Amino acid sequence: MGLVVKTNIVALVKKVNESKGSQVNSVADDFLPAVEAKVKKMVDDAIERARANGRKTLMGKDI
């Protein structure tokens, strides 16, 4: 399941470069799977927090 879209990440990198004056200009092939794993972990943790609080709805505070 592809939660992370490479073109969106590349666009974000360019935007951050402009705002911070950074010089990172490429995204390695192993970066996206690492981001994907972090997103999945965040969602899993949020589900557990919502469940522990007796809710069936994920909220920003669950992150």
Protein Blocks (a to p, Z undefined) as FASTA:
>chain_A
ZZbcfklmmmmmmmmmmmnopabfbdcfklmmmmmmmmmmmmmmmmmmmmmnopabdcfk
lZZ
